[in-house]
Amino acid sequence: MSWLELTAVFFAVFTSHVIPFIPLPGYLATITYVAVHRTPVELILAALATALGAALGKIVVFLYGYGVGKIVMRNELEYAKKFFRRISKWGIDVAVFIFAISPLADDVLYIPLGAAGYSIKRFFAVVLAGKLVLALIIVFAADLTTTLVEEFTGSTWLSMAVMAIITILATFLVLRIKWSKVLEAYEAGGMREAIKAMLKSIGI
């Protein structure tokens, strides 16, 4: 176990999450670490370093991201803000958690929440919980994938490439969300219809 390498994972994840819409490089650092360190303790520490780095990075985005959101989301930002304001705090927490446990560009949710004055303490607690779940999934999936691929090909690079492609594809899909359609569906039929509209807008 190398504390220096774990620190490098933390900073790689933190840095990639500070930059809006680019979570991939940090997770690749986690995957690379797991490809070499396979003991249960090392896997848990990798997940903790990844989760903490991701959550702290999102705090930075939460604080400064509104200007970036206006550029990236344009008119969709206003629809997103209206949508979040119309659901309960419990509903917002669920949304934050769901986005946090996915390898998606979750800044499309967090940026308007910051602009709307959502509690930063509440935000950090929920994001940290979600990122820990995601980190555990990434770590153990990377360990399993690496093991399986190595058995058939002897290559750890192929397994990392597969996971990178999946993350890139997921990020591309979430950026396709049309919040105006989501808000319209929510007003017409509630959360279930909003989720359907969200999935439809990304082509699922």
URDA-V561284 format. One record per pair of residues at least 12 apart in sequence whose C-alpha atoms are under 6 Angstrom apart, sorted by sequence separation. I is the first residue (numbers start at 1). J is the second residue. D is the distance in whole Angstrom. If there is no record, write none. Layout:
BEGIN
I J D
I J D
END
This chain:
BEGIN
182 194 5
13 26 4
146 159 5
12 26 5
145 159 6
182 197 5
182 198 6
9 29 6
9 30 6
177 198 6
177 201 5
177 202 6
176 202 5
100 127 6
97 126 6
101 130 5
173 202 5
97 127 6
100 130 5
101 131 6
81 112 5
100 131 5
97 130 5
101 134 5
17 54 6
10 49 5
14 53 4
18 57 5
10 50 6
13 53 5
14 54 5
17 57 5
13 54 6
17 58 6
10 53 5
14 57 5
18 61 6
66 111 5
65 111 5
62 110 6
62 111 6
66 115 6
62 114 5
103 167 6
104 170 6
105 171 5
104 171 5
55 127 6
55 128 5
51 131 5
51 132 5
21 105 5
51 135 6
50 135 6
47 135 5
47 136 5
80 179 5
79 179 6
83 183 5
79 180 5
76 179 6
31 142 6
END
